[in-house]
Amino acid sequence: MTEPLTRTRGESGRVTGSSRRTRRGWSSLLYLVPAFVFYGTFTIAPWVQSVWLSFWEWDGIGAATWAGFENYIKVATDERLVVALRNGLGFIVFYTVFPVILGLLIAAVIAARPRRGSGFVRTVLFLPQILPLVAVGVVWRYLYAADGPINQMLRAVGLGDVARAWLGDFTWAYPAVGVIGTWVTTGLCMMLLLAGIQKIDPSLYEAARLDRCGPVRQFWHVTVPGVRAEIVVAVTVTLISALASFDIVYVTTGGGPGYQTIVPGVLIYKLVFTSNEVGLACALATVLSAIILVFVAVIGRIGRRGA
């Protein structure tokens, strides 16, 4: 008589424990509701509305007319929009490739030989991340001016023929703006990668030294594999910064001269507030969002495959 009663209590106990875990799961999800509501209201809902507006021809004031995929056809054929997307993709070299390489090298040097003053170096390199990008753009516009410090220095060393109005030059304006992006994002990459290097087990470096591996081979066979996850994060963050760049370009060149430095962010702003082509601007923004999502998905997949 006692055995069935014991089993019943055990089954009842298991059911009670399962119910408690279910309630805990639901109660933990309730904590996410405020954040989800906030994110949905201020991020997802405006994005969905932007996608909806991309199918309309609207000047932002009067009545809108249905345009179907006409705005997307313009994105693929209009020279201004194609150049903006091409420039945005080209900035990946300056915002992502150069900063990740430089950041990795600097982080490896700092981690290999920590010396007095390395904290100051880290602070100086990370300083652009805490400055408003508008202020960064104003400072670099002064540095690049025809009579600015860079040209004065070139003239002082006898290179006056090289001096020019860098941001107004059709050839040099684009790389000049790209250098600013490299300067801004290198510190962030360096800090991320330095944190990753400091997590690597020192015994791996000791084993590499016992195998007579020099600093270069230790870098390639221990450091780089050890910071693979941090590299994925750095590439993802800086790539989004490159494709969605606005502040620096708008402050320094406004997209000029001509369309030499125009990027999607600046062109979207001009289409909405200058040309009153809201539907076309929303189509360009939607295409830009899709490109960023594809890049992020590919980078994440490569990172998981490497891990």
JODAGI-V791187 format. One record per residue. RES is the residue in one small letter. SS is DSSP state (H for helix, E for strand, C for the rest). Layout:
RES&SS ; RES&SS
//
This chain:
m&C ; t&H ; e&H ; p&H ; l&H ; t&H ; r&H ; t&H ; r&H ; g&H ; e&H ; s&H ; g&H ; r&H ; v&H ; t&H ; g&H ; s&H ; s&H ; r&H ; r&H ; t&H ; r&H ; r&H ; g&H ; w&H ; s&H ; s&H ; l&H ; l&H ; y&H ; l&H ; v&H ; p&H ; a&H ; f&H ; v&H ; f&H ; y&H ; g&H ; t&H ; f&H ; t&H ; i&H ; a&H ; p&H ; w&H ; v&H ; q&H ; s&H ; v&H ; w&H ; l&H ; s&C ; f&C ; w&E ; e&E ; w&C ; d&C ; g&C ; i&C ; g&C ; a&C ; a&C ; t&E ; w&E ; a&C ; g&C ; f&C ; e&H ; n&H ; y&H ; i&H ; k&H ; v&H ; a&H ; t&H ; d&C ; e&H ; r&H ; l&H ; v&H ; v&H ; a&H ; l&H ; r&H ; n&H ; g&H ; l&H ; g&H ; f&H ; i&H ; v&H ; f&H ; y&H ; t&H ; v&H ; f&H ; p&H ; v&H ; i&H ; l&H ; g&H ; l&H ; l&H ; i&H ; a&H ; a&H ; v&H ; i&H ; a&H ; a&H ; r&C ; p&C ; r&C ; r&C ; g&C ; s&H ; g&H ; f&H ; v&H ; r&H ; t&H ; v&H ; l&H ; f&H ; l&H ; p&H ; q&H ; i&H ; l&C ; p&C ; l&H ; v&H ; a&H ; v&H ; g&H ; v&H ; v&H ; w&H ; r&H ; y&H ; l&H ; y&C ; a&C ; a&C ; d&C ; g&C ; p&H ; i&H ; n&H ; q&H ; m&H ; l&H ; r&H ; a&H ; v&C ; g&C ; l&C ; g&C ; d&C ; v&C ; a&C ; r&C ; a&C ; w&H ; l&H ; g&H ; d&C ; f&C ; t&C ; w&C ; a&H ; y&H ; p&H ; a&H ; v&H ; g&H ; v&H ; i&H ; g&H ; t&H ; w&H ; v&H ; t&H ; t&H ; g&H ; l&H ; c&H ; m&H ; m&H ; l&H ; l&H ; l&H ; a&H ; g&H ; i&H ; q&C ; k&C ; i&C ; d&C ; p&H ; s&H ; l&H ; y&H ; e&H ; a&H ; a&H ; r&H ; l&H ; d&C ; r&C ; c&C ; g&C ; p&H ; v&H ; r&H ; q&H ; f&H ; w&H ; h&H ; v&H ; t&H ; v&H ; p&H ; g&H ; v&C ; r&H ; a&H ; e&H ; i&H ; v&H ; v&H ; a&H ; v&H ; t&H ; v&H ; t&H ; l&H ; i&H ; s&H ; a&H ; l&H ; a&C ; s&C ; f&C ; d&H ; i&H ; v&H ; y&H ; v&H ; t&H ; t&C ; g&C ; g&C ; g&C ; p&C ; g&C ; y&C ; q&C ; t&C ; i&C ; v&C ; p&H ; g&H ; v&H ; l&H ; i&H ; y&H ; k&H ; l&H ; v&H ; f&H ; t&C ; s&C ; n&C ; e&C ; v&H ; g&H ; l&H ; a&H ; c&H ; a&H ; l&H ; a&H ; t&H ; v&H ; l&H ; s&H ; a&H ; i&H ; i&H ; l&H ; v&H ; f&H ; v&H ; a&H ; v&H ; i&H ; g&H ; r&H ; i&H ; g&H ; r&H ; r&H ; g&H ; a&C
//
